[in-house]
Amino acid sequence: MVSKVYIAARTRYWPVMGTGKIFFTSDHHFGHRRICEYANRPFKSTIEMDREMFRLWNETVGPDDLVYHLGDFAFASHTMILSLLQSLNGRKILVKGNHDRRCKGLAGPGMFEAVHEQLTTIEMGGRKVMLCHYPYLPSSEELEWAKANNYTMRYLERRPRDRGMVLLCGHIHNRWATKGRRMVNVGVDAHRGMPVSEAQVLAIIDGLTDDTVPVPPWDSAL
């Protein structure tokens, strides 16, 4: 299988070769003790969460598969992150999120095959799709609501502009699964802890409407 990977603000691409499937995921937060409370994950401890997400990854992804991880991989030491990368199945490409500072220097054999600082674009199903940790910039109406309700929208400077391309993202955890016709949340909190296959993503894209679709309960998979 070949996926064409485009670099933001450039026209060149290189083929990512492989015989396996392609998967997308985000926001594992391995080692993060507060994330279960924040994202309403059904685990009693960080250790339980890490073990379950590790199991779900390796039961879903094969050794020859390719995983695009759209940020916030782990809240852990450099050593633990390296151990995870070497124990989780598949080849891995990281699009960095706001909590990936400790992934610096982890691009190479046995680690991430590539690390993108903010976004990248791939070709799948005959169309270009943007990959970014963050969703698109909010609409003027959403900004007005946030201002009126004293709600702070963080990392606006890192969010891409909607220029008509479907965006696969994370960051928003369990707030929504899809939003409108161009945003798909591939994070674990929207997909019961599991990476999502290219075929699944294409099916989701084909079914997008103007609606905002809520996430299913994660514990239905446990």
Residue frames relative to the residue before (quaternion, step in Angstrom):
aa qw qx qy qz dx dy dz
M 1.0000 0.0000 0.0000 0.0000 0.00 0.00 0.00
V 0.1424 -0.7905 0.5916 0.0692 3.58 -0.97 0.82
S 0.0733 -0.7642 0.6397 0.0372 3.55 -0.96 0.91
K 0.2997 -0.7504 0.5585 0.1875 3.59 -0.77 0.98
V 0.1465 -0.8066 0.5711 0.0426 3.55 -0.66 1.13
Y 0.1679 -0.8003 0.5723 0.0611 3.56 -0.68 1.12
I 0.3425 -0.7204 0.5634 0.2152 3.57 -1.04 0.75
A 0.5577 -0.6269 0.4280 0.3359 3.56 -0.90 0.96
A 0.8531 0.1291 -0.1364 0.4867 3.53 -1.10 0.92
R 0.6766 0.3916 -0.3187 0.5360 3.59 1.19 0.45
T 0.4297 -0.7155 0.4873 0.2568 3.55 -1.18 0.40
R 0.6041 0.5844 -0.3745 0.3915 3.58 1.14 -0.42
Y 0.0653 -0.7739 0.6274 0.0573 3.56 -1.27 0.38
W 0.1713 -0.7427 0.6260 0.1648 3.49 -1.32 0.22
P 0.4768 -0.6768 0.4707 0.3049 3.62 -1.08 0.65
V 0.2525 -0.7198 0.6249 0.1660 3.54 -1.05 0.83
M 0.1897 -0.8362 0.5093 0.0731 3.54 -0.19 1.32
G 0.2755 0.7507 -0.5781 0.1627 3.52 -1.18 0.58
T 0.4142 -0.7130 0.5119 0.2409 3.54 -1.20 0.48
G 0.6296 0.5717 -0.3296 0.4100 3.58 1.23 -0.24
K 0.6676 -0.4683 0.3966 0.4216 3.52 -1.36 -0.27
I 0.3642 -0.6919 0.5738 0.2438 3.54 -1.36 0.23
F 0.0753 -0.7933 0.6041 0.0074 3.56 -0.97 0.95
F 0.1983 -0.7499 0.6209 0.1126 3.53 -1.34 0.47
T 0.1344 0.7812 -0.6011 0.1013 3.56 -1.05 0.75
S 0.0493 -0.7953 0.6038 0.0213 3.57 -1.29 0.14
D 0.8601 0.2833 -0.1368 0.4016 3.52 -1.43 0.19
H 0.1891 0.7892 -0.5626 0.1577 3.58 0.83 0.86
H 0.0995 -0.8249 0.5467 0.1041 3.59 0.97 -0.82
F 0.0629 0.8052 -0.5825 0.0915 3.59 0.86 0.91
G 0.8323 0.2269 -0.1777 0.4735 3.57 -0.95 0.94
H 0.5599 0.6154 -0.3862 0.3983 3.60 1.25 -0.01
R 0.3048 -0.8165 0.4616 0.1653 3.59 -0.26 1.24
R 0.7102 0.4534 -0.2769 0.4619 3.64 1.13 -0.43
I 0.5214 0.6924 -0.4111 0.2825 3.59 1.15 -0.34
C 0.5884 0.5750 -0.3843 0.4188 3.63 1.07 -0.58
E 0.6584 0.4876 -0.2935 0.4925 3.56 1.03 -0.80
Y 0.6858 0.5104 -0.2879 0.4317 3.55 0.86 -1.00
A 0.8019 0.2828 -0.1223 0.5119 3.59 0.85 -0.99
N 0.4493 -0.7221 0.4292 0.3041 3.59 1.29 0.26
R 0.2511 0.7691 -0.5417 0.2279 3.56 0.84 1.01
P 0.4615 -0.7442 0.4241 0.2311 3.60 -0.90 0.92
F 0.4737 0.6678 -0.4477 0.3595 3.59 0.80 0.96
K 0.4539 -0.7076 0.4818 0.2474 3.55 -1.11 0.73
S 0.8014 0.0878 -0.0339 0.5907 3.58 1.21 -0.38
T 0.6319 -0.5201 0.4130 0.3996 3.54 -1.30 0.32
I 0.6221 0.5468 -0.3415 0.4442 3.59 1.02 -0.78
E 0.6512 0.5043 -0.3152 0.4714 3.59 0.94 -0.87
M 0.6450 0.5241 -0.3163 0.4575 3.58 0.96 -0.88
D 0.6753 0.5038 -0.3021 0.4460 3.57 0.82 -1.00
R 0.6603 0.5112 -0.3106 0.4542 3.59 0.93 -0.87
E 0.6816 0.4900 -0.2952 0.4563 3.57 0.93 -0.88
M 0.6753 0.4786 -0.3063 0.4702 3.59 0.93 -0.82
F 0.5907 0.5492 -0.3507 0.4758 3.57 1.14 -0.65
R 0.6649 0.5019 -0.2982 0.4660 3.59 0.91 -0.96
L 0.6724 0.5029 -0.3041 0.4500 3.59 0.85 -0.95
W 0.6265 0.5293 -0.3376 0.4619 3.59 1.00 -0.78
N 0.7573 0.4161 -0.2346 0.4454 3.59 0.65 -1.09
E 0.6254 0.5011 -0.3532 0.4828 3.59 1.20 -0.32
T 0.6934 0.4672 -0.2603 0.4828 3.60 1.23 -0.50
V 0.7727 0.3285 -0.1352 0.5261 3.55 0.94 -0.99
G 0.2896 -0.7597 0.5594 0.1614 3.55 -0.95 0.90
P 0.7000 -0.4891 0.3160 0.4135 3.61 -1.24 0.32
D 0.7389 0.4075 -0.2264 0.4865 3.62 1.07 -0.67
D 0.5151 0.6539 -0.4146 0.3675 3.60 1.26 0.02
L 0.3415 -0.7155 0.5740 0.2048 3.55 -1.33 0.35
V 0.1173 -0.7984 0.5897 0.0324 3.58 -0.84 1.01
Y 0.1948 -0.7261 0.6486 0.1193 3.54 -0.92 1.00
H 0.1006 -0.7926 0.6000 0.0398 3.58 -0.57 1.14
L 0.2314 -0.8296 0.5002 0.0898 3.56 -0.50 1.24
G 0.8243 -0.3579 0.1240 0.4208 3.52 0.79 1.08
D 0.7991 0.2406 -0.2588 0.4864 3.49 -1.40 0.55
F 0.0630 0.8456 -0.5206 0.0994 3.52 0.82 1.12
A 0.8214 -0.1350 0.1443 0.5351 3.60 0.69 -1.04
F 0.2550 -0.6769 0.6672 0.1781 3.51 -1.35 0.58
A 0.4454 0.6898 -0.4262 0.3797 3.58 0.39 1.19
S 0.6528 -0.4989 0.3936 0.4124 3.52 -1.33 0.13
H 0.6662 -0.4850 0.3876 0.4132 3.52 -1.28 0.37
T 0.6522 0.5289 -0.3082 0.4471 3.59 1.00 -0.85
M 0.6720 0.4850 -0.3010 0.4718 3.60 0.94 -0.88
I 0.6308 0.5266 -0.3405 0.4570 3.60 0.99 -0.80
L 0.6472 0.5147 -0.3156 0.4654 3.58 0.95 -0.85
S 0.6433 0.5201 -0.3155 0.4649 3.59 1.00 -0.83
L 0.6383 0.5189 -0.3221 0.4686 3.58 1.00 -0.81
L 0.6608 0.5205 -0.3117 0.4419 3.56 0.86 -0.95
Q 0.7076 0.4561 -0.2595 0.4733 3.56 1.02 -0.77
S 0.7047 0.4575 -0.2585 0.4767 3.61 1.24 -0.37
L 0.6425 0.5065 -0.3233 0.4755 3.58 1.18 -0.50
N 0.5295 -0.6636 0.4338 0.3019 3.57 -0.92 0.92
G 0.7796 0.4143 -0.2725 0.3825 3.50 -1.32 0.41
R 0.5095 -0.5730 0.5403 0.3467 3.48 -1.41 0.23
K 0.1821 -0.8267 0.5311 0.0372 3.58 -0.97 0.81
I 0.0747 -0.7517 0.6543 0.0347 3.54 -1.10 0.86
L 0.2114 -0.8003 0.5547 0.0845 3.57 -0.80 1.05
V 0.1119 -0.7037 0.6963 0.0862 3.52 -1.16 0.85
K 0.3860 -0.8041 0.3982 0.2142 3.56 -0.17 1.30
G 0.2496 -0.7347 0.6147 0.1416 3.49 -1.24 0.74
N 0.7269 -0.4388 0.3030 0.4328 3.56 -1.27 -0.21
H 0.7350 0.3747 -0.2333 0.5147 3.62 1.23 -0.18
D 0.5253 0.6496 -0.4041 0.3726 3.60 1.07 0.64
R 0.2320 0.8005 -0.5220 0.1816 3.58 1.09 0.58
R 0.6975 0.4787 -0.2801 0.4538 3.60 1.05 -0.73
C 0.5630 0.5799 -0.3980 0.4339 3.57 1.27 0.10
K 0.3813 0.7302 -0.4839 0.2956 3.58 1.26 0.10
G 0.8197 0.2275 -0.1863 0.4916 3.54 -0.93 0.93
L 0.6048 0.5780 -0.3526 0.4192 3.60 1.25 0.12
A 0.4687 0.6213 -0.4827 0.4015 3.56 0.94 0.92
G 0.5418 0.5938 -0.4496 0.3895 3.55 -0.67 1.10
P 0.7691 -0.3443 0.2480 0.4780 3.60 -1.26 -0.10
G 0.8233 0.1832 -0.1650 0.5113 3.57 -0.85 1.02
M 0.6916 0.3906 -0.2681 0.5452 3.56 1.31 0.09
F 0.7262 -0.2780 0.2557 0.5744 3.61 -0.88 -0.84
E 0.4596 -0.6796 0.4919 0.2915 3.59 -0.92 0.87
A 0.7740 -0.0388 0.0310 0.6312 3.56 1.17 -0.64
V 0.1551 -0.7576 0.6263 0.0983 3.56 -1.24 0.56
H 0.1495 -0.7868 0.5966 0.0510 3.57 -0.67 1.16
E 0.4876 -0.7114 0.4280 0.2700 3.56 -0.76 1.05
Q 0.8483 0.0659 -0.0119 0.5252 3.61 0.87 -0.78
L 0.7953 -0.1671 0.1288 0.5684 3.61 0.78 -0.88
T 0.0464 -0.7516 0.6537 0.0755 3.50 -1.37 0.18
T 0.2946 -0.7439 0.5741 0.1741 3.56 -1.29 0.23
I 0.0944 -0.7878 0.6070 0.0452 3.55 -0.97 0.85
E 0.3690 -0.6798 0.5748 0.2669 3.53 -1.33 0.19
M 0.1567 0.7759 -0.5968 0.1313 3.57 -0.79 1.04
G 0.8360 0.1198 -0.1111 0.5239 3.54 -0.96 0.84
G 0.6772 -0.5161 0.2941 0.4343 3.57 1.10 0.67
R 0.7132 0.3728 -0.2587 0.5343 3.60 1.21 0.30
K 0.4633 -0.6358 0.5316 0.3138 3.53 -1.27 0.40
V 0.0736 -0.7834 0.6171 -0.0017 3.55 -0.98 0.95
M 0.3391 -0.7438 0.5438 0.1899 3.56 -0.92 0.94
L 0.1609 -0.7591 0.6243 0.0904 3.55 -1.11 0.78
C 0.1923 0.7641 -0.5917 0.1705 3.57 -0.74 1.06
H 0.5519 -0.6023 0.4489 0.3621 3.57 -1.08 0.62
Y 0.7658 0.3858 -0.1752 0.4837 3.56 0.97 -0.92
P 0.4912 -0.6279 0.5028 0.3341 3.60 -1.14 0.55
Y 0.6967 -0.4475 0.3457 0.4414 3.53 -1.31 0.11
L 0.6428 -0.4876 0.4185 0.4169 3.54 -1.29 0.36
P 0.5018 -0.6630 0.4558 0.3177 3.61 -0.95 0.79
S 0.5730 -0.5809 0.4551 0.3565 3.53 -1.26 0.46
S 0.6674 -0.4840 0.3726 0.4260 3.57 -1.27 0.24
E 0.6258 0.5376 -0.3382 0.4528 3.59 1.07 -0.71
E 0.6548 0.5045 -0.3091 0.4703 3.59 1.00 -0.82
L 0.6389 0.5204 -0.3220 0.4662 3.58 1.02 -0.76
E 0.6364 0.5228 -0.3182 0.4695 3.57 1.04 -0.80
W 0.6415 0.5146 -0.3212 0.4696 3.58 0.99 -0.85
A 0.6531 0.5211 -0.3147 0.4504 3.58 0.91 -0.91
K 0.6612 0.5033 -0.3035 0.4663 3.56 0.96 -0.85
A 0.6779 0.4983 -0.2886 0.4569 3.57 0.93 -0.92
N 0.7544 0.3683 -0.1957 0.5068 3.60 1.10 -0.68
N 0.4457 -0.7211 0.4303 0.3101 3.57 1.30 0.32
Y 0.3936 0.7060 -0.4753 0.3474 3.54 1.06 0.89
T 0.2792 -0.7831 0.5368 0.1437 3.57 -0.73 1.06
M 0.1789 -0.7553 0.6235 0.0936 3.56 -0.79 1.06
R 0.2221 -0.8205 0.5189 0.0903 3.56 -0.40 1.26
Y 0.8428 0.2450 -0.1792 0.4445 3.52 -1.37 0.42
L 0.2026 0.7990 -0.5411 0.1665 3.58 1.04 0.67
E 0.6372 0.5506 -0.3285 0.4278 3.57 1.08 -0.72
R 0.6904 0.4601 -0.2806 0.4825 3.61 1.22 -0.33
R 0.5776 0.6065 -0.3811 0.3916 3.58 1.20 -0.25
P 0.4247 -0.7062 0.4987 0.2687 3.60 -0.92 0.83
R 0.4871 -0.6257 0.5185 0.3201 3.54 -1.30 0.38
D 0.4625 -0.6614 0.5179 0.2838 3.55 -1.11 0.72
R 0.0184 0.8053 -0.5897 0.0583 3.55 -0.47 1.25
G 0.7347 -0.4632 0.2193 0.4445 3.54 1.15 0.68
M 0.5981 0.5612 -0.3611 0.4439 3.59 1.27 0.07
V 0.5080 -0.6087 0.4980 0.3512 3.60 -1.09 0.63
L 0.1772 -0.7880 0.5865 0.0614 3.56 -0.98 0.96
L 0.1653 -0.7241 0.6603 0.1107 3.55 -0.98 0.94
C 0.0489 0.8243 -0.5539 0.1065 3.56 -0.72 1.08
G 0.2556 -0.7054 0.6250 0.2157 3.50 -1.41 -0.13
H 0.4858 0.7353 -0.4239 0.2088 3.53 -0.86 -1.14
I 0.7677 0.3909 -0.2127 0.4611 3.60 0.85 -0.90
H 0.3805 -0.7785 0.4440 0.2280 3.59 1.32 0.23
N 0.8264 -0.2340 0.1715 0.4827 3.62 -0.62 -1.07
R 0.3552 0.7576 -0.4897 0.2452 3.61 1.12 0.46
W 0.7744 -0.1674 0.1015 0.6017 3.59 1.04 -0.74
A 0.4588 -0.6709 0.5154 0.2717 3.55 -1.28 0.50
T 0.7614 -0.0545 0.0340 0.6451 3.56 1.05 -0.85
K 0.1180 -0.7855 0.6052 0.0527 3.54 -1.19 0.59
G 0.8288 -0.0211 -0.0344 0.5581 3.53 -0.45 1.23
R 0.7183 -0.4765 0.3248 0.3892 3.53 -1.27 -0.33
R 0.7791 0.3624 -0.1778 0.4796 3.59 1.23 -0.08
M 0.7156 0.4023 -0.2925 0.4905 3.65 1.12 0.29
V 0.0331 -0.7854 0.6171 -0.0363 3.54 -0.85 1.12
N 0.2836 -0.7459 0.5856 0.1421 3.55 -0.81 1.09
V 0.1093 -0.8159 0.5662 0.0436 3.60 -0.52 1.17
G 0.3825 0.7528 -0.4614 0.2721 3.59 1.27 0.19
V 0.6532 -0.5501 0.3586 0.3770 3.55 -1.21 0.55
D 0.6446 0.5399 -0.3352 0.4251 3.60 1.06 -0.62
A 0.6774 0.4504 -0.2904 0.5039 3.58 1.25 -0.26
H 0.7766 0.3081 -0.1460 0.5298 3.59 1.26 -0.27
R 0.5906 -0.6389 0.3475 0.3496 3.54 1.03 0.93
G 0.7478 -0.4580 0.2146 0.4301 3.54 0.96 0.91
M 0.6753 0.5305 -0.2797 0.4293 3.58 1.24 -0.20
P 0.5249 -0.5681 0.5190 0.3639 3.56 -1.22 0.47
V 0.3357 -0.7476 0.5480 0.1675 3.57 -1.15 0.71
S 0.4198 -0.7304 0.4816 0.2414 3.58 -0.79 1.00
E 0.6595 -0.4937 0.3915 0.4099 3.54 -1.30 0.38
A 0.6490 0.5188 -0.3213 0.4543 3.60 0.95 -0.85
Q 0.6462 0.5080 -0.3190 0.4718 3.59 0.99 -0.78
V 0.6561 0.5123 -0.3144 0.4563 3.58 0.93 -0.88
L 0.6514 0.5107 -0.3223 0.4593 3.59 0.93 -0.84
A 0.6385 0.5149 -0.3241 0.4712 3.59 1.05 -0.74
I 0.6308 0.5194 -0.3274 0.4744 3.58 1.04 -0.77
I 0.6485 0.5221 -0.3166 0.4545 3.59 0.92 -0.92
D 0.6606 0.5163 -0.3066 0.4506 3.58 0.94 -0.89
G 0.7337 0.4232 -0.2316 0.4785 3.59 1.16 -0.57
L 0.3997 0.7390 -0.4716 0.2679 3.60 1.23 0.09
T 0.0842 -0.7638 0.6390 0.0362 3.53 -1.14 0.80
D 0.6923 -0.4476 0.3456 0.4482 3.58 -1.26 -0.24
D 0.5612 0.6432 -0.3720 0.3646 3.58 1.26 -0.27
T 0.3647 -0.6417 0.6109 0.2864 3.51 -1.44 0.16
V 0.1957 -0.8151 0.5410 0.0686 3.57 -0.56 1.20
P 0.3904 -0.7349 0.5007 0.2385 3.62 -0.75 0.99
V 0.5448 -0.6093 0.4604 0.3465 3.57 -1.26 0.38
P 0.4719 -0.6337 0.5167 0.3298 3.61 -1.16 0.51
P 0.5967 -0.5620 0.4124 0.3975 3.62 -1.16 0.40
W 0.4813 -0.6966 0.4525 0.2798 3.58 -0.78 1.04
D 0.6776 0.5295 -0.3152 0.4013 3.60 0.89 -0.90
S 0.4977 0.6395 -0.4527 0.3720 3.64 1.17 -0.05
A 0.6715 0.4818 -0.3045 0.4736 3.60 1.22 -0.30
L 0.6501 0.5498 -0.3100 0.4230 3.59 1.23 -0.31
